[in-house]
Amino acid sequence: MDGNKITNSFLHNNRVAGVMFGYQRDFLVENNILSYNGHALDGDTGYGATSMEGSYNDGITYTGNYTNYNYSKGLDIHDGNRILIENNVTLGDRLKGIEVYNHANPMTDVIVRNNNVTQNPNSKLGNDDNASDRYRGYTAISILTNEKNHKWTSPLAKGRYEISNNTIDGLTKPFENGQPGTFGILFRNNEASNNYSLNIEGNSITGDSTDYIISVNNNTAQASRGVEGGGSGDITIARNQVEVDDIKHLPIYINDDTTYVASVLDPATGKRVNKVTKVPFTKTRGSINIDSNELTVSKIKSRWKNAVAIESTNAASIGVNSNTFKYKDNEPWQRYDVARKTDGAVIKDLMQAFFGINRLNDTVKVIATDNKFITDTPNKNGFFRLYNGDWVNLNAKEKNVFLGHNTLDGNH
């Protein structure tokens, strides 16, 4: 169907969704109030608006809508392409503010911009009626590609994904042991080989606690069925303003997972078990640019104390430039001891590194310049030494690395 629309409606207290649609082209959801849809004991359903899983939809726009206290998600896409979600307000939607993903058809064009997402930490699901702890996390905005790991029959257009100029308020980890985690912005790419660009720019994120503020994950080996996947695209994380007190894991995290998990028959037991294989990268693709962000936190509870952690990547170039990282209070987590490599002496109160990067090989270029590290309590207890005295901790030989004019606590 072409050109259908739902506008200026108050849709509330429905068992599944305020708006649910499928098999639409150029579909518009505009200026609606979408409230309290779903069931208080169920995390599987309860959407302000959603497309049907398995349906083909092309050209979807959500704009000017107000969603509040839906029992699963505010604005959701289960399947679709050419998606624009802009100028909406979501308040207190329980599990996700805005989520876009695809199960049965390709999704290469998604824009989420100029939305206001507010979490209410009291709107949470302790025990789902079917799975007790399945829905204890929260994500404000997420884009997840190819969640079912399909192998498409035709080549795809290069992916274009944008999450820009959104405001996320009240970000709070609902439960200390919440799964699958709490995120401000989450991007997960499962396309086997399709290249893409991702821009996470100009967002404002505030709150009390989270696992990750911005997380970008590629797992292209799984969709490739155990052969080398494409890996990284062109990733830009820029001009974001962040103030979140308690980081359970990491503020900015990027990872290209090379794990392939296959269900195989165990000849000894006759039962199916998961066989895990690592499929390492042999080639580079794409780039990572983390520029002009300002992050303010009180503490990071992860073993890694990185402001930016790139756990593994096959990106051809990495730039971490002109960022400002502020610690409001270093006392709760500054007790980090490390054995010095030169003589084995234990050094206390160290930040592991400002940027932790695991490169594919020494041909990958890394540039880190004009970054600032600022705290409220300068030079307390020798805290501001960095691991091995480096701004960048590399799990590779330090070739093709340029560390420019970076400032630590106002000192060069």
C-alpha positions in Angstrom: 0.0 0.0 0.0 1.3 3.5 -0.9 1.0 6.7 1.0 -1.0 5.7 4.0 -0.7 7.8 7.2 -1.8 7.9 10.8 -2.0 11.4 12.2 -3.3 13.4 15.1 -4.6 10.4 17.0 -4.5 9.4 20.7 -3.8 5.7 20.8 -3.5 4.2 24.2 -3.9 1.1 26.4 -3.9 -1.4 23.5 -2.6 -4.9 24.3 0.2 -4.9 21.7 0.7 -1.4 20.1 -0.8 1.9 19.4 0.2 1.7 15.8 1.2 -1.6 14.1 1.6 -1.8 10.3 3.1 -3.9 7.5 3.7 -4.0 3.7 3.7 -0.2 3.4 5.4 2.2 1.1 5.9 5.9 2.0 4.1 5.4 5.3 3.7 8.4 7.7 3.0 8.4 11.5 2.8 12.0 12.5 1.6 14.1 15.5 0.1 11.2 17.5 0.0 10.6 21.3 0.9 6.9 21.9 0.6 5.9 25.5 0.5 2.9 27.9 0.4 0.2 25.2 1.2 -3.4 26.2 0.9 -5.1 29.5 2.6 -4.4 32.8 3.9 -7.9 33.2 5.1 -8.5 29.6 8.2 -7.2 28.0 7.7 -8.9 24.6 5.0 -6.4 23.5 3.9 -2.9 24.2 4.9 -0.4 21.4 3.9 3.2 20.7 4.4 2.4 17.0 6.0 -0.6 15.3 6.2 -2.4 12.0 5.4 -6.1 11.8 8.4 -8.5 11.8 8.8 -10.2 8.4 6.8 -7.5 6.5 8.4 -5.5 3.7 8.2 -1.7 4.2 9.9 1.0 2.2 9.9 4.7 3.2 8.7 5.0 6.8 8.5 8.4 8.7 7.8 8.9 12.3 7.7 12.6 13.1 6.1 14.9 15.7 4.9 12.0 17.9 4.7 11.9 21.7 5.1 8.4 23.3 4.9 7.8 27.0 5.0 4.8 29.3 4.6 2.1 26.7 5.5 -1.2 28.3 8.2 -2.2 25.8 9.3 0.5 23.3 8.2 4.0 22.3 9.0 4.0 18.5 10.1 0.7 16.9 10.8 -0.8 13.5 10.9 -4.6 13.2 11.4 -4.5 9.4 11.7 -1.7 6.9 14.1 0.5 4.9 14.4 4.2 4.1 13.5 5.1 7.7 13.3 8.6 9.1 12.6 9.1 12.8 12.7 12.8 13.7 11.3 15.4 16.0 9.6 13.0 18.4 9.4 12.9 22.2 9.5 9.6 24.1 9.0 9.7 27.9 9.2 6.7 30.3 8.9 4.0 27.6 10.0 1.0 29.6 12.7 -0.9 27.7 13.7 1.2 24.6 13.0 4.8 23.6 13.7 4.3 19.8 14.8 1.1 18.2 15.2 0.2 14.5 16.2 -3.2 13.2 15.5 -5.7 10.5 14.7 -9.4 10.6 13.6 -10.5 7.1 14.5 -7.8 4.6 17.5 -5.6 4.0 17.8 -2.3 5.9 20.5 0.1 4.5 19.1 3.6 5.1 18.2 4.8 8.6 18.1 8.4 10.1 17.3 9.0 13.8 17.6 12.7 14.5 16.3 15.6 16.6 14.4 13.4 19.0 14.1 13.8 22.8 14.2 10.5 24.7 13.7 10.6 28.5 14.1 7.5 30.7 12.1 7.2 33.9 14.1 4.8 36.1 10.9 3.8 37.9 9.5 2.5 34.7 11.1 -0.9 34.7 10.3 -4.6 34.5 11.8 -6.7 37.4 10.4 -10.0 36.3 8.8 -10.7 33.0 5.9 -13.2 33.0 7.8 -15.6 30.7 11.5 -15.0 31.5 12.3 -13.5 34.9 15.3 -11.4 34.1 15.3 -11.0 30.4 14.2 -7.4 30.3 16.3 -5.6 32.9 18.3 -3.4 30.6 17.4 -0.1 28.9 18.5 1.5 25.6 17.6 5.0 24.6 18.4 4.8 20.9 19.5 1.8 18.9 20.0 0.7 15.3 20.6 -3.1 14.8 21.2 -4.5 11.3 20.4 -8.0 10.1 19.5 -9.4 13.5 18.8 -12.9 12.0 22.1 -13.1 10.1 20.5 -13.5 6.6 22.6 -14.1 3.5 20.8 -11.8 1.0 20.4 -13.0 -2.6 21.4 -9.7 -4.1 24.1 -7.2 -3.3 23.1 -4.3 -1.0 23.6 -0.6 -1.4 26.1 0.8 1.0 24.5 1.3 4.4 23.9 4.8 5.6 23.1 5.1 9.3 22.7 8.3 11.3 21.9 9.1 14.9 22.3 12.9 15.3 21.2 15.8 17.4 19.1 13.8 19.8 18.7 14.6 23.5 18.7 11.7 25.9 17.9 12.5 29.6 17.7 10.5 32.8 19.8 7.6 31.6 19.9 5.1 34.5 20.7 1.4 34.8 17.4 0.0 36.0 19.0 -3.0 37.9 22.5 -3.6 39.1 22.5 -7.0 37.3 20.4 -5.9 34.4 20.7 -7.8 31.2 21.4 -7.4 28.3 22.7 -4.0 29.4 22.0 -0.3 29.5 23.1 1.9 26.6 22.7 5.6 25.7 23.3 4.8 22.0 23.8 1.3 20.6 24.7 0.4 17.0 25.1 -3.3 16.1 26.0 -4.5 12.6 25.6 -8.1 11.6 25.8 -7.7 7.8 28.4 -10.2 6.5 30.1 -8.0 3.9 28.1 -4.9 3.2 30.0 -1.7 3.8 28.4 1.2 5.6 28.8 4.7 7.1 27.7 5.4 10.7 27.4 9.0 12.0 26.7 9.5 15.7 26.9 13.3 16.0 25.7 16.2 18.0 23.8 14.2 20.6 23.3 15.3 24.2 23.3 12.5 26.8 22.8 13.0 30.6 21.9 10.6 33.4 23.0 8.8 36.6 24.4 5.5 35.3 24.8 3.2 32.3 26.9 0.3 31.1 27.9 2.1 27.9 27.2 5.6 26.7 28.0 4.9 23.1 28.6 1.4 21.9 29.4 0.2 18.3 29.6 -3.5 17.7 30.3 -5.4 14.4 29.9 -9.1 14.2 30.3 -9.9 10.5 31.7 -13.3 11.0 28.4 -14.7 12.2 26.5 -13.8 9.1 29.4 -14.9 7.0 28.9 -18.4 8.4 32.5 -18.6 9.7 34.4 -17.0 6.9 36.0 -13.6 7.2 33.5 -10.8 7.4 33.7 -7.2 6.2 34.3 -5.7 9.7 34.3 -2.0 10.2 32.6 0.7 8.2 33.3 4.4 8.2 32.4 5.3 11.8 32.2 8.9 13.1 31.4 9.8 16.7 31.6 13.5 16.9 30.4 16.6 18.8 28.4 14.7 21.4 27.9 16.2 24.9 27.8 13.6 27.6 27.4 13.9 31.4 26.7 10.6 33.2 27.9 9.9 36.7 28.5 6.2 36.9 29.9 4.1 34.0 29.7 0.4 34.7 31.8 -0.6 31.7 33.0 2.1 29.3 32.0 5.5 28.0 32.8 5.0 24.3 33.3 1.4 23.1 33.9 0.0 19.6 34.5 -3.7 18.8 34.7 -5.8 15.7 33.8 -9.3 17.0 35.3 -12.1 15.0 33.4 -14.9 16.8 31.4 -17.4 14.8 29.0 -19.6 16.9 27.6 -22.7 15.2 25.2 -25.3 16.6 26.8 -28.7 16.1 26.0 -32.3 17.1 28.2 -33.6 19.9 29.0 -37.2 18.9 29.6 -38.2 22.5 26.3 -37.1 23.9 24.1 -36.8 20.8 23.1 -33.4 21.8 23.5 -30.1 20.1 26.2 -27.7 21.5 27.6 -24.4 20.5 31.0 -24.5 18.7 32.8 -21.2 18.9 35.4 -20.3 16.2 37.4 -17.2 15.9 37.7 -15.8 12.3 40.5 -13.2 12.4 40.7 -10.4 9.9 43.3 -10.4 7.2 42.3 -7.1 5.5 41.3 -3.6 6.6 38.2 -1.6 5.8 36.7 1.7 6.8 37.8 4.2 9.4 37.1 5.3 13.0 37.0 9.0 13.8 36.2 10.2 17.4 36.3 14.0 17.3 35.3 17.0 19.4 33.3 15.1 22.0 32.9 16.3 25.6 32.4 13.6 28.2 31.9 14.2 32.0 31.8 11.3 34.4 32.3 10.6 38.1 33.6 7.0 38.0 34.2 4.1 35.7 33.9 0.7 37.2 35.4 -1.3 34.3 38.8 -2.9 34.7 39.7 -0.7 31.7 39.6 3.0 32.7 39.6 4.2 29.1 37.6 7.1 28.0 37.6 5.5 24.5 38.2 1.7 24.1 38.5 0.2 20.7 38.8 -3.5 21.7 39.4 -4.9 18.2 39.0 -3.4 14.8 40.1 -3.8 11.2 39.6 -0.2 10.4 42.3 1.2 8.1 42.7 4.4 10.1 41.8 5.6 13.6 41.6 9.3 14.7 40.8 10.4 18.3 41.1 14.2 18.2 39.9 17.4 20.0 38.0 15.6 22.7 37.6 16.7 26.3 37.2 14.2 29.1 36.3 15.4 32.6 36.2 13.6 35.9 34.1 15.2 38.5 35.2 12.9 41.3 38.1 10.5 41.0 38.0 9.1 44.5 35.5 6.2 44.1 37.5 4.4 41.5 41.1 5.7 41.5 42.6 2.7 43.3 44.0 1.0 40.2 47.4 -0.7 40.7 49.7 -1.9 37.9 53.1 -3.5 37.9 55.6 -1.3 35.9 57.1 -3.2 33.0 60.6 -1.8 33.5 61.3 -3.0 37.1 58.2 -4.7 38.3 57.4 -2.0 40.9 53.7 -1.6 41.7 52.4 1.9 40.9 49.1 2.9 42.5 46.3 5.1 41.4 46.8 4.9 37.6 44.5 5.5 34.8 45.1 2.6 32.4 45.2 4.8 29.3 43.2 7.6 27.8 42.5 5.6 24.7 42.8 1.8 24.5 43.2 0.5 20.9 43.7 -3.0 19.6 44.7 -2.7 15.9 44.7 -5.3 13.3 48.3 -4.6 12.3 51.0 -1.9 12.3 49.8 -0.5 8.9 46.7 0.9 10.6 47.3 4.6 11.2 46.4 6.1 14.6 46.3 9.8 15.2 45.5 11.3 18.6 45.9 15.0 19.1 44.4 18.1 20.8 42.6 16.0 23.5 42.2 17.3 27.0 41.9 15.4 30.3 40.5 17.5 33.2 39.5 16.8 36.8 38.1 18.7 39.8 41.1 17.6 42.0 44.3 18.1 40.1 47.3 15.9 40.8 45.8 14.2 43.8 47.9 11.2 45.0 49.8 11.1 41.7 46.6 9.9 40.0 47.2 11.5 36.7 50.0 9.4 35.5 48.9 7.2 32.6 49.7 3.6 31.9 53.4 3.5 30.8 53.2 7.2 30.5 51.2 6.9 27.2 48.1 8.6 26.0 47.4 5.7 23.8 47.7 2.1 24.9 48.2 0.0 21.8 48.1 -3.8 21.5 50.5 -3.6 18.6 53.9 -2.1 17.8 53.8 1.6 17.8 54.3 2.2 14.1 52.1 4.7 12.2 51.1 6.4 15.5 51.0 10.2 15.8 50.4 11.6 19.3 50.1 15.4 18.9 49.4 18.2 21.4 47.4 16.4 24.1 46.8 18.1 27.5 46.7 16.3 30.8 45.1 18.4 33.6 46.3 21.6 32.0 49.9 20.4 31.7 51.7 19.4 28.5 
